[in-house]
Amino acid sequence: MTASWIAVVPAAGIGSRAVESATRAEGLPKQYRLLGGRLMFRRSVHALLADARFSQVRVAVGPGDTWAADALAGLPRTVCLPCGGETRAETLLNTLQSLDKDERAGVLVHDAARPGLPRQAPARLLDSCVEAPPGGLLFGPHG
């Protein structure tokens, strides 16, 4: 049984498929867009922090990201890692490699630009993973 969980939030992308000239003109990746006055990826991290089983949320940003530290300031159990790669897969691999080899924690990955995660969805997924290891996938409109 997994005693604790680590959430990994890849946030190193620039949102190249999202087209919004005002945001691009400012030079901001899409995870830094405001939704209801709050940053998109801060909303994603908040949804994960709602479950106390996450001992840590690791947000993986690009090495040159100058916004993330301020954007995540004040969030408990949240670490910003400048280990983003050229692709999402590379970013995830780099983040997973940052884990302590002796660390006995499960890992859940949630994209920074998916802020609509219902608070109960991570809890349901973690419950399912405990009952039927080694992992699970959260999908669909109902999480």
Long-range contacts (C-beta under 8 A, 24 or more apart in sequence): 1-130, 1-133, 2-104, 2-105, 2-106, 2-129, 2-130, 2-133, 3-104, 3-105, 4-53, 4-54, 4-55, 4-104, 4-105, 4-106, 5-51, 5-53, 5-54, 5-55, 5-105, 5-106, 5-107, 5-108, 5-126, 6-54, 6-55, 6-56, 6-57, 6-58, 6-99, 6-103, 6-105, 6-106, 6-107, 6-108, 7-45, 7-48, 7-54, 7-56, 7-57, 7-58, 7-107, 7-108, 7-109, 7-110, 7-122, 8-57, 8-58, 8-60, 8-92, 8-95, 8-96, 8-107, 8-108, 8-109, 8-110, 9-41, 9-44, 9-45, 9-48, 9-57, 9-58, 9-59, 9-60, 9-109, 9-110, 9-111, 9-112, 10-60, 10-84, 10-88, 10-91, 10-92, 10-95, 10-109, 10-111, 10-112, 11-41, 11-59, 11-60, 11-61, 11-65, 11-68, 11-84, 11-112, 11-113, 12-60, 12-61, 12-62, 12-65, 12-83, 12-84, 12-85, 12-88, 12-91, 13-84, 13-88, 13-91, 13-112, 13-113, 15-113, 18-113, 28-67, 30-113, 31-112, 31-113, 32-67, 32-71, 35-115, 39-71, 40-112, 40-113, 40-115, 41-71, 41-112, 41-113, 41-115, 42-71, 42-72, 42-75, 43-115, 44-110, 44-111, 44-112, 44-113, 44-114, 44-115, 44-117, 45-72, 45-75, 45-78, 46-75, 47-110, 47-115, 47-117, 47-118, 47-119, 47-121, 47-122, 48-108, 48-110, 48-117, 48-122, 49-75, 49-76, 49-77, 49-78, 50-119, 50-122, 50-123, 51-122, 51-123, 51-126, 53-123, 53-126, 54-108, 54-122, 55-105, 58-95, 58-98, 59-112, 60-84, 60-91, 60-92, 60-94, 60-95, 106-135, 110-138, 117-143, 118-143
